[in-house]
Amino acid sequence: MRRPDLTERQDAMEVVQDVAIAPEAVYDAFIGPRLEDWFAARGTLNMRPEPGTPFYFETEFENSRHPHYGRILDLVPGRHIEMTWVTEAGTRGAETVLTISLEPIEAGTRVTLRQQGFLDTETSQRHQDAWPRVLKQMETMLGG
């Protein structure tokens, strides 16, 4: 599968956050139907957890829907997710690469989330600020 060329878009961000959810559950929360339990709007998710497949879902925020598109690049169940991630408002239409690494810890999972390929530093910083809240929302809504 062809990966995005990020050579012209070097801006990236990384968040490391511990969540009180098992690695397998975090994996399922990002790559399967559980995404609609905490992030995607109900009935909008079209995703197969297989490398090479496209996905689509919408989120609802401030009474409007926000489409999210991408492709699954690589999966290691319970350990690693890599996908492209595109949103009009969030990534300003740029195809970024989102990598989520999951490490078991005593209290749950250490999530290392890296997103690269932003158009500019401002967009990268907005994601740097948002992802910790998104991960906390996942932990709260999935019973952590």
Buried (B, 14 or more C-beta within 10 A) or exposed (E): EEEBEBEEBEBBBEBEBBBEBBBBBBBBBBBBEBBBBBBBBEEBBEBEBEEEBEBBBBBEEEEEEBEBBBBBBEBEEBBBBBBBBBBEEBBBEBBBBBBBBBEEEEEBBBBBBBBBBBBEEEBBEBBBEEBBEBBEEBBEEBEB
